[in-house]
Amino acid sequence: MDRRSFIALGGTALLQSGIKLEAQQAAKPALPPRKHQGKPNILMIMADQLRFDCVGAYGNKVVHTPHLDRIAREGIRFQNAYSCTPSCTPARSALLTGLGPWRNGMLGYSDMSKKSYPFEKASALAAAGYHTTTIGRNHYNPINNSHGYEHIISDEHSPMWFGADNKPQPLQERCDYESWFWAQMPDKDPYATGLGWNDRTSKPYLYPEELHPTHWMGTTAVRFLEQYDRTEPFFLKVSFIRPHCPYDPPERIFKMYEDKPLPEAQVGDWAVRYEPRSDKSDALWHGKLSKEEIRNSRQGYYASITHVDEQVGRMVAALEARGMLENTFIVFFSDHGDMLGDQNLWRKSYAYESSAHIPMLVRPAAGMQTGHAGRTITNPVEIRDLLPTFLDVAEAPIPAHIEGKSMLQLARGKSDDWREYIDLEHNVCYGVTNHWNGLTDGKWKYIFHAYDGEEQLFHLQADPHELHNLAASPEHAKTLELWRARLVAHLAERGENWVKDGKLQVRKQGTMFSPNFPDQHA
Protein backbone atom coordinates (compact mmCIF):
# COMPACT_ATOMS: atom_id res chain seq x y z
CA MET A 1 0.00 0.00 0.00
CA ASP A 2 1.37 3.44 -0.89
CA ARG A 3 1.33 6.43 1.42
CA ARG A 4 -1.79 7.95 -0.20
CA SER A 5 -3.82 4.75 0.21
CA PHE A 6 -2.67 4.41 3.79
CA ILE A 7 -3.73 7.98 4.59
CA ALA A 8 -7.09 7.30 2.98
CA LEU A 9 -7.62 4.62 5.62
CA GLY A 10 -7.51 7.30 8.29
CA GLY A 11 -3.92 6.91 9.44
CA THR A 12 -2.67 10.43 8.62
CA ALA A 13 -1.86 11.68 12.10
CA LEU A 14 -0.72 8.28 13.30
CA LEU A 15 1.57 7.84 10.34
CA GLN A 16 3.06 11.30 10.72
CA SER A 17 3.62 10.90 14.45
CA GLY A 18 4.99 7.40 13.96
CA ILE A 19 7.44 8.52 11.28
CA LYS A 20 8.45 11.50 13.42
CA LEU A 21 9.10 9.16 16.35
CA GLU A 22 11.09 6.81 14.10
CA ALA A 23 13.18 9.71 12.85
CA GLN A 24 13.86 10.99 16.36
CA GLN A 25 14.86 7.57 17.60
CA ALA A 26 16.95 6.82 14.53
CA ALA A 27 18.70 10.18 14.86
CA LYS A 28 19.69 9.50 18.46
CA PRO A 29 23.48 9.10 18.37
CA ALA A 30 24.94 5.76 19.27
CA LEU A 31 27.25 5.54 22.22
CA PRO A 32 30.96 5.88 21.40
CA PRO A 33 33.05 2.91 20.29
CA ARG A 34 33.22 0.23 22.94
CA LYS A 35 36.60 -0.97 24.14
CA HIS A 36 37.49 -4.64 24.13
CA GLN A 37 35.97 -6.22 27.25
CA GLY A 38 37.70 -9.60 27.42
CA LYS A 39 35.27 -12.42 26.57
CA PRO A 40 33.61 -12.00 23.17
CA ASN A 41 30.05 -10.82 22.89
CA ILE A 42 27.70 -13.43 21.38
CA LEU A 43 25.10 -12.47 18.76
CA MET A 44 22.79 -15.34 17.88
CA ILE A 45 20.54 -14.56 14.90
CA MET A 46 17.79 -17.04 14.12
CA ALA A 47 15.32 -17.20 11.26
CA ASP A 48 12.15 -19.28 11.35
CA GLN A 49 11.46 -21.82 8.58
CA LEU A 50 14.48 -20.93 6.40
CA ARG A 51 15.71 -23.85 4.32
CA PHE A 52 19.45 -24.17 3.72
CA ASP A 53 19.36 -23.85 -0.08
CA CYS A 54 17.71 -20.41 -0.01
CA VAL A 55 20.85 -18.55 1.06
CA GLY A 56 23.38 -17.33 -1.49
CA ALA A 57 26.29 -18.80 0.47
CA TYR A 58 24.79 -22.27 -0.05
CA GLY A 59 24.81 -21.89 -3.82
CA ASN A 60 21.47 -20.22 -4.56
CA LYS A 61 22.09 -17.79 -7.44
CA VAL A 62 18.65 -16.14 -7.30
CA VAL A 63 18.10 -15.15 -3.69
CA HIS A 64 19.63 -11.83 -2.60
CA THR A 65 21.38 -12.36 0.76
CA PRO A 66 24.57 -10.26 0.65
CA HIS A 67 24.83 -9.84 4.42
CA LEU A 68 24.45 -13.53 5.22
CA ASP A 69 26.91 -14.26 2.44
CA ARG A 70 29.34 -11.87 4.10
CA ILE A 71 29.11 -13.80 7.38
CA ALA A 72 29.95 -16.97 5.46
CA ARG A 73 32.76 -15.27 3.54
CA GLU A 74 34.33 -13.90 6.72
CA GLY A 75 33.60 -16.97 8.79
CA ILE A 76 32.56 -20.61 8.45
CA ARG A 77 29.76 -22.31 6.52
CA PHE A 78 28.57 -25.60 7.97
CA GLN A 79 27.39 -27.55 4.95
CA ASN A 80 25.52 -30.33 6.73
CA ALA A 81 23.54 -28.65 9.48
CA TYR A 82 20.20 -30.17 10.42
CA SER A 83 17.19 -29.59 12.62
CA CYS A 84 16.79 -32.90 14.38
CA THR A 85 13.04 -32.46 15.01
CA PRO A 86 12.13 -30.01 12.24
CA SER A 87 9.30 -27.93 13.61
CA CYS A 88 9.27 -24.83 15.79
CA THR A 89 9.03 -25.88 19.42
CA PRO A 90 11.08 -29.11 19.48
CA ALA A 91 13.87 -27.34 17.58
CA ARG A 92 13.82 -24.58 20.20
CA SER A 93 13.89 -27.15 22.99
CA ALA A 94 17.17 -28.48 21.56
CA LEU A 95 18.45 -24.89 21.42
CA LEU A 96 17.37 -24.27 25.02
CA THR A 97 19.00 -27.41 26.45
CA GLY A 98 21.77 -28.69 24.18
CA LEU A 99 19.91 -32.01 24.16
CA GLY A 100 18.40 -34.17 21.43
CA PRO A 101 14.66 -34.97 21.40
CA TRP A 102 14.62 -38.00 23.70
CA ARG A 103 16.71 -36.22 26.33
CA ASN A 104 14.84 -32.89 26.19
CA GLY A 105 11.55 -34.75 25.99
CA MET A 106 9.96 -33.19 22.89
CA LEU A 107 9.48 -35.65 20.02
CA GLY A 108 7.13 -33.46 17.98
CA TYR A 109 5.27 -30.19 17.84
CA SER A 110 3.57 -29.13 21.07
CA ASP A 111 3.91 -26.40 23.70
CA MET A 112 7.39 -26.11 25.15
CA SER A 113 7.84 -26.97 28.81
CA LYS A 114 6.51 -24.39 31.25
CA LYS A 115 8.98 -25.67 33.81
CA SER A 116 12.68 -25.00 33.52
CA TYR A 117 15.18 -27.69 32.69
CA PRO A 118 18.01 -28.18 35.20
CA PHE A 119 20.45 -26.55 32.74
CA GLU A 120 19.38 -23.95 30.17
CA LYS A 121 21.13 -21.68 27.72
CA ALA A 122 20.43 -18.18 29.06
CA SER A 123 20.99 -18.92 32.74
CA ALA A 124 24.18 -20.84 31.90
CA LEU A 125 25.55 -17.87 29.98
CA ALA A 126 24.51 -15.48 32.74
CA ALA A 127 26.48 -17.65 35.15
CA ALA A 128 29.44 -17.35 32.76
CA GLY A 129 29.32 -13.56 33.08
CA TYR A 130 27.04 -12.51 30.21
CA HIS A 131 24.10 -10.12 30.15
CA THR A 132 21.34 -12.03 28.34
CA THR A 133 18.65 -10.47 26.15
CA THR A 134 16.25 -12.01 23.65
CA ILE A 135 14.45 -10.08 20.92
CA GLY A 136 11.71 -11.70 18.85
CA ARG A 137 10.27 -15.20 18.87
CA ASN A 138 11.01 -17.65 21.66
CA HIS A 139 7.88 -19.84 21.47
CA TYR A 140 7.99 -20.12 25.26
CA ASN A 141 4.87 -21.14 27.14
CA PRO A 142 3.59 -18.71 28.33
CA ILE A 143 5.29 -16.04 26.25
CA ASN A 144 6.62 -14.20 29.31
CA ASN A 145 8.32 -17.33 30.65
CA SER A 146 11.93 -16.13 30.77
CA HIS A 147 13.76 -19.49 30.81
CA GLY A 148 16.65 -17.59 32.35
CA TYR A 149 16.80 -14.48 30.15
CA GLU A 150 17.35 -11.22 32.02
CA HIS A 151 15.50 -9.20 29.39
CA ILE A 152 12.78 -10.33 26.94
CA ILE A 153 11.44 -8.19 24.07
CA SER A 154 8.93 -10.45 22.37
CA ASP A 155 7.42 -10.93 18.94
CA GLU A 156 5.15 -13.94 19.22
CA HIS A 157 2.47 -12.29 17.17
CA SER A 158 -0.47 -14.39 16.23
CA PRO A 159 -3.88 -12.94 17.05
CA MET A 160 -5.62 -16.29 17.28
CA TRP A 161 -4.89 -19.90 18.06
CA PHE A 162 -7.39 -22.48 16.84
CA GLY A 163 -9.10 -24.77 19.33
CA ALA A 164 -10.28 -28.36 18.96
CA ASP A 165 -13.41 -27.16 17.17
CA ASN A 166 -11.20 -25.25 14.71
CA LYS A 167 -12.69 -21.98 15.90
CA PRO A 168 -10.36 -19.06 16.71
CA GLN A 169 -9.51 -18.61 20.38
CA PRO A 170 -8.29 -15.12 21.39
CA LEU A 171 -4.86 -15.02 22.98
CA GLN A 172 -4.69 -13.88 26.58
CA GLU A 173 -1.24 -12.37 26.11
CA ARG A 174 0.02 -9.58 23.90
CA CYS A 175 3.62 -9.57 22.69
CA ASP A 176 5.80 -6.46 22.63
CA TYR A 177 5.56 -6.07 18.85
CA GLU A 178 1.75 -5.99 19.01
CA SER A 179 1.84 -3.40 21.79
CA TRP A 180 4.26 -1.29 19.75
CA PHE A 181 2.20 -1.60 16.58
CA TRP A 182 -0.99 -0.51 18.32
CA ALA A 183 0.87 2.40 19.89
CA GLN A 184 1.58 3.56 16.33
CA MET A 185 -1.81 2.62 14.83
CA PRO A 186 -4.39 2.06 17.58
CA ASP A 187 -7.29 1.36 15.22
CA LYS A 188 -5.58 -0.87 12.66
CA ASP A 189 -5.14 -4.62 12.31
CA PRO A 190 -1.46 -5.69 12.18
CA TYR A 191 -2.58 -8.84 10.33
CA ALA A 192 -4.62 -7.04 7.69
CA THR A 193 -3.04 -8.91 4.78
CA GLY A 194 -5.39 -11.74 5.74
CA LEU A 195 -2.70 -14.37 5.22
CA GLY A 196 -2.78 -17.24 7.70
CA TRP A 197 0.13 -18.53 9.75
CA ASN A 198 0.53 -21.61 7.58
CA ASP A 199 -0.86 -20.33 4.27
CA ARG A 200 1.15 -21.01 1.15
CA THR A 201 -0.07 -17.82 -0.61
CA SER A 202 1.87 -14.55 -0.60
CA LYS A 203 1.23 -10.83 -1.09
CA PRO A 204 3.00 -7.58 -0.14
CA TYR A 205 2.70 -6.09 3.33
CA LEU A 206 -0.12 -3.52 3.45
CA TYR A 207 1.45 -0.87 5.65
CA PRO A 208 4.69 1.18 5.48
CA GLU A 209 7.53 -1.29 5.89
CA GLU A 210 8.76 0.43 9.08
CA LEU A 211 5.73 -1.17 10.74
CA HIS A 212 6.59 -4.69 9.54
CA PRO A 213 7.60 -7.02 12.39
CA THR A 214 10.83 -7.94 10.61
CA HIS A 215 11.85 -4.28 10.38
CA TRP A 216 10.73 -3.64 13.98
CA MET A 217 12.90 -6.49 15.17
CA GLY A 218 15.92 -5.28 13.20
CA THR A 219 15.46 -1.77 14.58
CA THR A 220 15.13 -3.05 18.14
CA ALA A 221 18.31 -5.11 17.80
CA VAL A 222 20.22 -2.19 16.29
CA ARG A 223 19.20 0.07 19.16
CA PHE A 224 20.36 -2.55 21.65
CA LEU A 225 23.78 -2.67 19.96
CA GLU A 226 24.03 1.11 19.65
CA GLN A 227 23.15 1.70 23.30
CA TYR A 228 24.76 -1.26 25.05
CA ASP A 229 27.04 0.08 27.78
CA ARG A 230 27.21 -2.58 30.49
CA THR A 231 30.57 -3.80 31.73
CA GLU A 232 29.87 -7.46 31.01
CA PRO A 233 29.74 -8.93 27.48
CA PHE A 234 26.30 -9.53 25.99
CA PHE A 235 24.52 -12.60 24.77
CA LEU A 236 21.88 -11.30 22.37
CA LYS A 237 19.37 -13.62 20.72
CA VAL A 238 17.53 -12.10 17.75
CA SER A 239 14.87 -14.51 16.48
CA PHE A 240 12.91 -13.49 13.37
CA ILE A 241 9.52 -15.02 12.63
CA ARG A 242 10.04 -14.66 8.87
CA PRO A 243 10.45 -16.22 6.37
CA HIS A 244 7.85 -18.40 8.12
CA CYS A 245 4.46 -17.60 6.63
CA PRO A 246 2.66 -15.31 6.29
CA TYR A 247 4.75 -14.54 3.22
CA ASP A 248 4.12 -10.79 3.42
CA PRO A 249 7.35 -8.89 2.61
CA PRO A 250 7.46 -5.17 1.80
CA GLU A 251 6.22 -4.43 -1.70
CA ARG A 252 9.60 -3.13 -2.95
CA ILE A 253 11.24 -6.49 -2.11
CA PHE A 254 8.28 -8.52 -3.35
CA LYS A 255 8.68 -6.81 -6.73
CA MET A 256 12.40 -7.67 -6.81
CA TYR A 257 11.44 -11.28 -7.46
CA GLU A 258 8.64 -10.72 -9.97
CA ASP A 259 10.79 -11.67 -12.97
CA LYS A 260 13.46 -13.73 -11.22
CA PRO A 261 13.92 -17.36 -12.37
CA LEU A 262 12.82 -18.94 -9.09
CA PRO A 263 13.56 -22.69 -8.81
CA GLU A 264 10.65 -25.00 -9.54
CA ALA A 265 9.50 -27.64 -7.08
CA GLN A 266 11.49 -30.89 -6.99
CA VAL A 267 9.30 -34.00 -6.84
CA GLY A 268 10.64 -37.52 -6.46
CA ASP A 269 9.38 -40.58 -8.31
CA TRP A 270 8.03 -41.84 -4.96
CA ALA A 271 6.06 -38.68 -4.06
CA VAL A 272 2.96 -39.30 -6.21
CA ARG A 273 1.15 -40.29 -3.00
CA TYR A 274 1.16 -36.62 -1.99
CA GLU A 275 -0.38 -35.27 -5.21
CA PRO A 276 -3.99 -35.09 -3.87
CA ARG A 277 -4.65 -32.01 -1.76
CA SER A 278 -4.86 -32.67 1.97
CA ASP A 279 -7.68 -30.10 2.09
CA LYS A 280 -9.04 -27.16 0.13
CA SER A 281 -7.45 -24.46 2.28
CA ASP A 282 -4.28 -22.46 1.64
CA ALA A 283 -2.80 -24.15 4.72
CA LEU A 284 -2.66 -27.59 3.06
CA TRP A 285 0.16 -29.94 4.04
CA HIS A 286 0.28 -31.92 0.81
CA GLY A 287 -0.98 -31.41 -2.72
CA LYS A 288 0.34 -30.89 -6.25
CA LEU A 289 -0.31 -27.27 -7.18
CA SER A 290 0.26 -25.40 -10.42
CA LYS A 291 3.61 -23.85 -11.29
CA GLU A 292 2.03 -20.42 -10.91
CA GLU A 293 0.79 -21.18 -7.40
CA ILE A 294 4.16 -22.59 -6.35
CA ARG A 295 5.90 -19.57 -7.81
CA ASN A 296 3.67 -17.22 -5.84
CA SER A 297 4.67 -18.99 -2.61
CA ARG A 298 8.33 -18.81 -3.49
CA GLN A 299 8.22 -15.16 -4.51
CA GLY A 300 6.91 -14.12 -1.09
CA TYR A 301 9.26 -16.55 0.65
CA TYR A 302 12.38 -15.35 -1.17
CA ALA A 303 11.46 -11.71 -0.58
CA SER A 304 10.92 -12.42 3.12
CA ILE A 305 14.43 -13.89 3.29
CA THR A 306 15.91 -10.79 1.69
CA HIS A 307 14.03 -8.65 4.21
CA VAL A 308 15.60 -10.64 7.08
CA ASP A 309 19.01 -10.35 5.40
CA GLU A 310 18.69 -6.56 5.35
CA GLN A 311 18.16 -6.54 9.12
CA VAL A 312 21.23 -8.74 9.58
CA GLY A 313 23.19 -6.15 7.61
CA ARG A 314 21.92 -3.39 9.87
CA MET A 315 23.09 -5.30 12.96
CA VAL A 316 26.55 -5.95 11.53
CA ALA A 317 26.84 -2.27 10.58
CA ALA A 318 25.92 -1.26 14.15
CA LEU A 319 28.62 -3.55 15.53
CA GLU A 320 31.16 -2.08 13.12
CA ALA A 321 30.20 1.48 13.99
CA ARG A 322 30.92 0.84 17.66
CA GLY A 323 34.11 -1.14 17.08
CA MET A 324 32.52 -4.32 18.47
CA LEU A 325 32.44 -6.52 15.38
CA GLU A 326 35.80 -8.19 15.90
CA ASN A 327 34.97 -8.95 19.51
CA THR A 328 31.58 -10.49 18.73
CA PHE A 329 30.92 -14.14 17.92
CA ILE A 330 28.05 -14.26 15.40
CA VAL A 331 26.00 -17.31 14.45
CA PHE A 332 23.08 -17.40 12.02
CA PHE A 333 20.80 -20.43 11.60
CA SER A 334 17.15 -21.44 11.37
CA ASP A 335 14.92 -23.80 13.32
CA HIS A 336 13.87 -25.82 10.23
CA GLY A 337 13.11 -25.43 6.54
CA ASP A 338 10.03 -25.10 4.31
CA MET A 339 8.98 -27.62 1.66
CA LEU A 340 7.42 -25.02 -0.70
CA GLY A 341 5.87 -27.76 -2.83
CA ASP A 342 8.90 -30.03 -3.03
CA GLN A 343 7.74 -33.69 -2.99
CA ASN A 344 4.20 -32.24 -3.26
CA LEU A 345 4.57 -31.26 0.42
CA TRP A 346 4.11 -27.95 2.25
CA ARG A 347 5.28 -26.47 5.54
CA LYS A 348 7.66 -28.56 7.72
CA SER A 349 8.03 -31.56 10.08
CA TYR A 350 9.40 -33.89 7.37
CA ALA A 351 12.69 -35.76 7.13
CA TYR A 352 13.41 -34.41 3.65
CA GLU A 353 16.14 -31.88 2.90
CA SER A 354 13.82 -28.93 2.28
CA SER A 355 12.40 -29.37 5.79
CA ALA A 356 15.27 -30.70 7.93
CA HIS A 357 18.43 -29.23 6.35
CA ILE A 358 19.18 -25.74 7.70
CA PRO A 359 21.78 -22.99 7.18
CA MET A 360 24.43 -22.63 9.89
CA LEU A 361 26.85 -19.73 9.45
CA VAL A 362 29.43 -18.70 12.05
CA ARG A 363 31.66 -15.62 12.16
CA PRO A 364 34.13 -16.15 15.02
CA ALA A 365 35.48 -13.25 17.04
CA ALA A 366 39.08 -12.25 16.41
CA GLY A 367 41.73 -14.35 18.12
CA MET A 368 39.63 -17.51 18.45
CA GLN A 369 42.10 -19.59 16.36
CA THR A 370 39.42 -21.05 14.10
CA GLY A 371 41.40 -21.16 10.85
CA HIS A 372 41.05 -19.12 7.69
CA ALA A 373 37.90 -17.25 6.73
CA GLY A 374 35.49 -18.59 4.14
CA ARG A 375 35.86 -22.23 5.15
CA THR A 376 33.27 -24.95 4.64
CA ILE A 377 32.93 -27.73 7.22
CA THR A 378 31.04 -30.87 6.19
CA ASN A 379 30.72 -32.74 9.51
CA PRO A 380 27.05 -33.11 10.53
CA VAL A 381 25.98 -30.50 13.09
CA GLU A 382 22.64 -29.81 14.72
CA ILE A 383 20.82 -27.19 16.78
CA ARG A 384 21.76 -29.01 20.01
CA ASP A 385 25.40 -28.05 19.22
CA LEU A 386 24.75 -24.33 19.73
CA LEU A 387 24.58 -24.26 23.54
CA PRO A 388 27.92 -26.07 24.00
CA THR A 389 29.41 -23.81 21.33
CA PHE A 390 28.31 -20.72 23.27
CA LEU A 391 29.74 -22.16 26.49
CA ASP A 392 33.03 -22.76 24.67
CA VAL A 393 33.06 -19.15 23.45
CA ALA A 394 32.33 -18.03 27.04
CA GLU A 395 35.20 -20.18 28.36
CA ALA A 396 32.69 -21.98 30.58
CA PRO A 397 32.63 -25.72 31.31
CA ILE A 398 30.32 -27.89 29.21
CA PRO A 399 28.39 -30.28 31.49
CA ALA A 400 28.80 -33.99 30.79
CA HIS A 401 25.05 -34.49 30.27
CA ILE A 402 24.96 -32.15 27.25
CA GLU A 403 24.55 -34.19 24.04
CA GLY A 404 25.62 -31.45 21.66
CA LYS A 405 29.25 -30.61 20.93
CA SER A 406 31.02 -27.31 20.48
CA MET A 407 31.35 -26.48 16.81
CA LEU A 408 34.54 -24.61 17.68
CA GLN A 409 36.04 -28.07 18.01
CA LEU A 410 35.52 -28.60 14.28
CA ALA A 411 36.63 -25.06 13.47
CA ARG A 412 39.91 -25.78 15.26
CA GLY A 413 40.45 -28.96 13.27
CA LYS A 414 39.62 -31.42 16.06
CA SER A 415 37.16 -33.75 14.37
CA ASP A 416 38.45 -37.17 15.45
CA ASP A 417 35.67 -37.81 18.00
CA TRP A 418 32.90 -35.98 16.12
CA ARG A 419 29.70 -37.90 15.38
CA GLU A 420 29.47 -39.79 12.08
CA TYR A 421 25.79 -38.99 11.62
CA ILE A 422 22.92 -37.19 13.29
CA ASP A 423 19.52 -38.52 14.36
CA LEU A 424 16.28 -37.07 13.00
CA GLU A 425 12.66 -37.66 14.03
CA HIS A 426 9.18 -36.22 14.30
CA ASN A 427 6.07 -37.42 16.06
CA VAL A 428 2.72 -37.50 14.23
CA CYS A 429 2.04 -34.14 12.57
CA TYR A 430 -0.77 -33.08 10.17
CA GLY A 431 -1.73 -36.72 9.46
CA VAL A 432 -1.15 -40.13 11.09
CA THR A 433 1.21 -41.26 8.31
CA ASN A 434 3.58 -38.31 8.86
CA HIS A 435 5.48 -39.97 11.71
CA TRP A 436 9.10 -41.04 11.29
CA ASN A 437 12.67 -41.53 12.52
CA GLY A 438 15.83 -41.14 10.48
CA LEU A 439 19.59 -40.67 10.32
CA THR A 440 21.89 -38.73 8.01
CA ASP A 441 25.56 -37.88 7.61
CA GLY A 442 24.89 -35.38 4.82
CA LYS A 443 25.88 -37.99 2.23
CA TRP A 444 23.23 -40.64 2.88
CA LYS A 445 19.86 -40.44 4.57
CA TYR A 446 17.77 -43.28 5.99
CA ILE A 447 14.11 -42.78 6.98
CA PHE A 448 11.85 -45.24 8.80
CA HIS A 449 8.15 -44.36 8.59
CA ALA A 450 6.72 -45.46 11.92
CA TYR A 451 3.09 -45.75 10.83
CA ASP A 452 3.61 -48.54 8.31
CA GLY A 453 7.31 -49.47 8.46
CA GLU A 454 8.17 -48.10 5.02
CA GLU A 455 11.87 -47.37 4.52
CA GLN A 456 13.55 -44.74 2.38
CA LEU A 457 17.23 -44.48 1.49
CA PHE A 458 18.65 -41.51 -0.39
CA HIS A 459 22.16 -40.95 -1.70
CA LEU A 460 22.32 -37.22 -1.11
CA GLN A 461 25.63 -36.70 -2.89
CA ALA A 462 24.30 -38.16 -6.14
CA ASP A 463 20.65 -37.19 -5.57
CA PRO A 464 20.50 -33.98 -3.49
CA HIS A 465 16.78 -33.47 -4.16
CA GLU A 466 15.87 -36.98 -2.94
CA LEU A 467 14.17 -37.93 -6.19
CA HIS A 468 14.97 -41.66 -6.06
CA ASN A 469 14.32 -43.96 -3.11
CA LEU A 470 17.03 -46.66 -3.12
CA ALA A 471 15.58 -48.77 -0.29
CA ALA A 472 14.35 -51.48 -2.66
CA SER A 473 17.48 -51.48 -4.82
CA PRO A 474 19.41 -54.79 -4.54
CA GLU A 475 22.74 -53.05 -5.16
CA HIS A 476 22.15 -50.83 -2.11
CA ALA A 477 20.98 -53.62 0.22
CA LYS A 478 24.13 -53.55 2.36
CA THR A 479 23.95 -49.77 2.71
CA LEU A 480 20.31 -50.08 3.76
CA GLU A 481 21.25 -52.74 6.32
CA LEU A 482 23.99 -50.54 7.75
CA TRP A 483 21.72 -47.53 8.26
CA ARG A 484 18.84 -49.61 9.58
CA ALA A 485 21.18 -51.18 12.18
CA ARG A 486 22.37 -47.73 13.20
CA LEU A 487 18.80 -46.58 13.79
CA VAL A 488 18.06 -49.76 15.77
CA ALA A 489 21.02 -49.00 18.02
CA HIS A 490 19.94 -45.39 18.44
CA LEU A 491 16.35 -46.22 19.42
CA ALA A 492 16.99 -49.37 21.48
CA GLU A 493 17.09 -47.54 24.83
CA ARG A 494 13.48 -46.40 24.34
CA GLY A 495 12.01 -49.87 24.85
CA GLU A 496 10.02 -52.49 22.95
CA ASN A 497 7.55 -50.03 21.45
CA TRP A 498 10.50 -48.76 19.41
CA VAL A 499 12.81 -51.77 19.00
CA LYS A 500 11.97 -55.41 19.69
CA ASP A 501 14.18 -58.44 18.98
CA GLY A 502 16.58 -56.15 17.14
CA LYS A 503 13.90 -54.85 14.76
CA LEU A 504 12.34 -51.43 14.32
CA GLN A 505 8.68 -51.48 15.38
CA VAL A 506 5.67 -50.07 13.58
CA ARG A 507 3.96 -47.50 15.80
CA LYS A 508 0.41 -46.61 14.78
CA GLN A 509 0.11 -44.22 17.71
CA GLY A 510 2.52 -41.39 18.24
CA THR A 511 4.54 -40.46 21.32
CA MET A 512 4.73 -36.70 21.86
CA PHE A 513 6.89 -36.62 24.99
CA SER A 514 9.60 -38.82 26.43
CA PRO A 515 9.83 -39.39 30.21
CA ASN A 516 12.45 -36.62 30.29
CA PHE A 517 9.97 -33.82 29.53
CA PRO A 518 9.85 -31.53 32.61
CA ASP A 519 6.10 -30.96 32.51
CA GLN A 520 5.57 -34.72 32.80
CA HIS A 521 2.96 -34.98 30.07
CA ALA A 522 4.49 -38.27 28.93
Secondary structure, 3 states (H helix, E strand, C coil): CCHHHHHHHHHHHHHHHHHHHHHHHHHCCCCCCCCCCCCCEEEEEEEECCCHHHCHHHCCCCCCCHHHHHHHHCCEEECCEECCCCCHHHHHHHHHHCCCHHHHCECCCCCCCCCCCCCCHHHHHHHCCCEEEEEECCCCCCCCCCCCCCEEEECCCCCEEECCCCCEEECCCCCHHHHHHHHHCCCCCCCCCCCCCCCCCECCCCCCHHHCHHHHHHHHHHHHHHHCCCCCCEEEEEEEEEECCCECCCHHHHHHCCCCCCCCCCCCCCHHHHCCCCCCCCCCCECCCCHHHHHHHHHHHHHHHHHHHHHHHHHHHHHHHCCCHHHEEEEEEECCCCCCCHHHECCCCCCCHHHHEECEEEECCCCCCCCCCCEEECCCEEHHHHHHHHHHHCCCCCCCCCCCCCHHHHHCCCCCCCCCCEEEEECCCCCCCCCEEEEECCCEEEEEECCCCCEEEEECCCCCCCCCCCCCCHHHHHHHHHHHHHHHHHHHHHCCCCEECCEECCCCCCCCECCCCCCCCC
